[in-house]
Amino acid sequence: MSGVLTTDHPAWHGHDDGTSARAVRTASGVWVLARDHQGLRIDCVAGAEDVKPAVLNTDPAHLPPATPQALRAGLVRLGVTQRLANPWLWDAITTAILRQVVRAEQARRLYRTWCARYGTVVDGPFGELAVAPSPAEVLSLADESFAAVGAKFHRTALRAAAEHYERQHEWWEQAAPADLVVALTAVPRIGPWTARAAAADYTGDFSVYPHDDLAVRTWAAQIAPSHPWPDRTDKSFGPLWTGWAGTDRTALHTLTLTTLTWGSHAR
């Protein structure tokens, strides 16, 4: 089962024939990525092809040696996996904000509605897809526009993020993953979970992901149900998870992202 694609981001749309497709914006244009039984194809559908999206590989060979055997066995079966490093930091921030206080499937629907209503819609090989509205477009929206798509709760966070992004995005885009997390938490209504999720999505480095996230806990328990996992309300999960990797950030990245990949693949 090698070559599994990580489709954790809500922009990925699944099709009946097994194809997954999403639209993304880079610094030069809008691209459509699609994965089917023949592999991954990347097409520029608007703008210029100068900046192409980057797909990163994660090898389970880099799992922490301390990973429980039952968990390791489930993750190793995936083989080397692929994930798009989100080429647009603003989309990564938007996605993380829209995931606040809502369940994963609700956040997926909210993100897609938000993009289709206020973002840019493009035609790709697999039909219409949409990318998020820009910071300037977000700042131009009236209060009722947020409420109309179910994003009333997220309005102040999106506006604050858009204002800060327009002033600081050039520095943010060049920052190391851990430094980006710190910078994002300075934005009102962006806490550590949101900052970590956005930074991981953009940089592709899941050593900074919020490791006690419900998705990580859920998929780990499904992969290795016989392992004595902490209760969901127990705060010991995060230290347990990071402790297996110690100071090896590649191992922590591999453990976390491969677990999330397993979950997106299972879903």
C-alpha positions, 0 to 999 in steps of 0.5 A: 500500500505504498504511495498513500496520499495524505488527504487531511486537508479539507480542500481534498475532494474524493471521487467514486473512482478513487480519485482525490483532487484539490485546488491550491494557490502558489505565488504564481497561480492556481493549481489542481492536484489529482491522485488516481491509480496512475499516480499524482498529476499537477496542472496549472489552471490559472496564472503562471507555472513559475512556482509549482506546489511541492509534495513531500514524502514521509518514510515510516523507517524514521518512526521513533524506535520506542513506538509501540509495536502494534502502532508501528505495524499499522503505520509501516503498512502504509509505506512511504506516504505523500503530502502537499506542503500547503504553498499558501500560508494564508490558506493554512491559517484560514483552515486552522481557524475554521477548525476551531471549536467544531468537529472535523467533518463540520470544519470540512464542510465549512471550509468548502462552503467558505471557499466556494462562496467567497474564494476563487473557483476554477475548472480542473480535470475533475470539475469545479474546485475552489481556493480560499478568499484572500486576506483583502477579500476577507477584510471586505466582507460584512458581518452577515457574510460570515454568518451566512456560511456558518462562520460567525464564530470565526469572524474576529479571528479571520479578520485579525489574522488577515490584518496581521498577515497583510503586514507580516506575511513576508517574514512569516513565510520565511520563518522556521516552523517553531518561530512561525508558531510563536509569531502566529500566537501573537495574533488575537484569537489564534492560540497554540493549537491553531498556530501549530496546525497552520505552521505544520500545514504550511511548512510540512513539518509535523514535529510542530503539530499539536500532538494531543489533537483529537485526530491523532489520539483517535487514529492511534487508538484505532491502529493499536486498540490493545495499547493502554492509551490514556483517557481522552481527558488525560493530559498525559497523551501529549508528553507520552507521544513526544516522549517516544521521539525524544529530541529527534524531530524527524521521528516526531514528524514521522510518527504524527504525520503518518498517523494522520495519513492512516486516518485520512486513508481509512476515512 
